[in-house]
Amino acid sequence: MADPTLLTDLPDQRAVFRRAVPFLAGHRLALAVTLLLNLAGAAAAVGVTAAIGRVVDAAGGGDRPGLLRRVLLLLLLVAGSGVLTWLSRYWLIRTGEHVLAGLRERAAAAVGAAPLRFLEAHRSGELLRRLTGEINGLASFAAATLPDLATAATVLLLTVVMLALYSWLLTALLLLAFIPPALLIVRAFHRRAGAVYAEVASAEAAVSSGFAESLPAQEQLRISGSVPRWLERFARDNDRLQKAQSTEVRTELRLNQLALAQAVCVAGLLVLGAVMVGRGALSVGAAVVFVLAARDIFHRFEDLAGAIGDAREAHVRLARLLDLLRVTGGERAGASAGTTGPDLPARGELILTEVGFGYREGRNVLDGLTLTVDSGERLVIAGETGSGKSTLGKLLAGLYASDHGTVRFAGHDLAAVDAARLRSRIVLVPQEVPLVDGTLAENLAMAAGSPDRAAVARTVDLLGLADWVNSLPYGLDTTVSTRTLSAGERQLVAVARAALTDPAVLILDEATAGVDHGTAARIEEALSALADDRTLIVIAHRADTVARGRRLLEMPGGRLTDIVRETADSA
Ligand SMILES: Nc1ncnc2c1ncn2[C@@H]1O[C@H](COP(=O)(O)OP(=O)(O)OP(=O)(O)O)[C@@H](O)[C@H]1O
């Protein structure tokens, strides 16, 4: 079998930012404005420190007009730096929100268009975590930490440049004493952080998966008395998460060693500065600038180091999101936007040639299946439980791609046909019909071509479902969900959706198994009446449904082998 490409727990963290660059297209102007504002704000902030030094020197020299001018300049710089910093933060947050909204849309569309096999191969909590948790985490990073990080980095850089202009010797000594130990501490942190944050994200995903998958099964867990076992499994996942979070805290605490390096540097700077002022190599104002700027450097470095943990976490989140986009094809711009490829004819025959398919290596559910279903044919597929009937239905509907051979509709290989176009021609009504939370009308309208309310109401009448709809508290406007409608009622919704699509091929996979005989017969009659020339493939266990087909295909021994007999109706 052809395994789908899977998500990785610890995705590739190399060149994450370079790989994220294509997602910034369309935001370049906003990013350029943000960068300029950030530079201007940082320059004004650094200018404030320099202006204080000049005010001190003017005061010391008794230059009153000069002092007034410098005080005015200082006030201007203070006001300018405040306004510019606010503006740059605002633009950065706004741009970040736009970029992330685009990413969220792209990821949701990519997962929505991902092959069924890919979705089945992952725990739903894992996908949920990447679609919501990772993006929400990135959003809070962009709103809370990134602005501090950007300001701290720019101010740090410009402060060093300014200090070098005063005294390159003192600046070099300051940097030599502080930067190497600081970098060693940060590097040691970095080495551990990638794996630590990825483990936290993966453990969180396991906990949400446990909830996402077992909450809908609570009824079954109670019936079978399996709640204690479920709690044990949850305790294991929770234990793993708690250990991962403890390691995260211990790793982040290592950054506190920076405080020691700072204290040593401040002491050294004070002694050296005093000596240089004493020898006349530095003015008092310049010494003041050095002390203030050095404190600013340490303060900003601390901000940076404090944010490094968040930045590393955001880095892992971004890597996990990019992994999702890579695997689902969402990296390609416009990958899932609109329909592409040739339109499909309104009617056509379905031809399977040498089709092979399996879920697991070495265990084929279908093997070398060749079959032609003529346009307008009524075909019943019957067979024992687990023989592969639903799998065949999904292959015919293009929900799975075959491992070998081809499935063609009207001469078009389904593997190469645009999914949206395919859904408007071939519709599968499955055994289990999940609903989305919303009104009945909204759920019914989830059919190809997005039918309007009038079309929904017409179809409900046509299928003879008006009495059922009117029996609901608010008719079509009743809020429904998978839990509030019975299995049979959900099948009615799916059948109505299929009727709204008016497809060329309708595949009913035990689609009326959940409704009573009378309703089932009414629905099937209505469906037949909708389009006489529509191909109808009915997957069934029930003898009465089987008898209604014109041609019967059996799957003896768990393998669909050949057409076994024509039914009585076929004449
Ligand atoms: N998503 C899946 N992943 C792995 N194996 C699967 C999956 N879906 C079905 N199978 C396996 O493939 C085989 C065929 O399943 P399928 O649902 O097609 O049978 P079926 O004939 O429709 O059964 P039933 O009559 O019970 O609906 C079974 O052995 C089943 O366990």
Ligand as a Chemical Component Dictionary entry (heavy atoms), coordinates in Angstrom:
data_LIG
# 
_chem_comp.id                   LIG 
_chem_comp.type                 NON-POLYMER 
_chem_comp.pdbx_formal_charge   0 
_chem_comp.three_letter_code    LIG 
# 
loop_
_chem_comp_atom.comp_id 
_chem_comp_atom.atom_id 
_chem_comp_atom.alt_atom_id 
_chem_comp_atom.type_symbol 
_chem_comp_atom.charge 
_chem_comp_atom.model_Cartn_x 
_chem_comp_atom.model_Cartn_y 
_chem_comp_atom.model_Cartn_z 
_chem_comp_atom.pdbx_ordinal 
LIG N1  N1  N 0 -9.513  3.326  7.895 1  
LIG C1  C1  C 0 -9.128  2.046  7.973 2  
LIG N2  N2  N 0 -7.890  1.730  8.398 3  
LIG C2  C2  C 0 -7.475  0.440  8.465 4  
LIG N3  N3  N 0 -8.241  -0.618 8.111 5  
LIG C3  C3  C 0 -9.496  -0.368 7.684 6  
LIG C4  C4  C 0 -10.004 0.964  7.589 7  
LIG N4  N4  N 0 -11.270 0.909  7.124 8  
LIG C5  C5  C 0 -11.541 -0.413 6.943 9  
LIG N5  N5  N 0 -10.487 -1.164 7.270 10 
LIG C6  C6  C 0 -10.395 -2.619 7.153 11 
LIG O1  O1  O 0 -10.602 -2.967 5.791 12 
LIG C7  C7  C 0 -11.432 -4.101 5.675 13 
LIG C8  C8  C 0 -12.655 -3.764 4.821 14 
LIG O2  O2  O 0 -13.419 -2.776 5.511 15 
LIG P1  P1  P 0 -14.758 -2.173 4.903 16 
LIG O3  O3  O 0 -15.266 -1.156 5.833 17 
LIG O4  O4  O 0 -14.516 -1.770 3.502 18 
LIG O5  O5  O 0 -15.688 -3.467 4.914 19 
LIG P2  P2  P 0 -17.265 -3.578 4.674 20 
LIG O6  O6  O 0 -17.470 -4.712 3.741 21 
LIG O7  O7  O 0 -17.823 -2.270 4.258 22 
LIG O8  O8  O 0 -17.750 -3.937 6.137 23 
LIG P3  P3  P 0 -19.187 -3.656 6.802 24 
LIG O9  O9  O 0 -20.150 -4.539 6.111 25 
LIG O10 O10 O 0 -18.961 -4.026 8.212 26 
LIG O11 O11 O 0 -19.483 -2.207 6.627 27 
LIG C9  C9  C 0 -11.802 -4.522 7.093 28 
LIG O12 O12 O 0 -10.921 -5.575 7.459 29 
LIG C10 C10 C 0 -11.511 -3.292 7.919 30 
LIG O13 O13 O 0 -11.068 -3.639 9.217 31 
# 
loop_
_chem_comp_bond.comp_id 
_chem_comp_bond.atom_id_1 
_chem_comp_bond.atom_id_2 
_chem_comp_bond.value_order 
_chem_comp_bond.pdbx_ordinal 
LIG N1  C1  SING 1  
LIG C1  N2  SING 2  
LIG C1  C4  DOUB 3  
LIG N2  C2  DOUB 4  
LIG C2  N3  SING 5  
LIG N3  C3  DOUB 6  
LIG C3  C4  SING 7  
LIG C3  N5  SING 8  
LIG C4  N4  SING 9  
LIG N4  C5  DOUB 10 
LIG C5  N5  SING 11 
LIG N5  C6  SING 12 
LIG C6  O1  SING 13 
LIG C6  C10 SING 14 
LIG O1  C7  SING 15 
LIG C7  C8  SING 16 
LIG C7  C9  SING 17 
LIG C8  O2  SING 18 
LIG O2  P1  SING 19 
LIG P1  O3  DOUB 20 
LIG P1  O4  SING 21 
LIG P1  O5  SING 22 
LIG O5  P2  SING 23 
LIG P2  O6  DOUB 24 
LIG P2  O7  SING 25 
LIG P2  O8  SING 26 
LIG O8  P3  SING 27 
LIG P3  O9  DOUB 28 
LIG P3  O10 SING 29 
LIG P3  O11 SING 30 
LIG C9  O12 SING 31 
LIG C9  C10 SING 32 
LIG C10 O13 SING 33 
# 
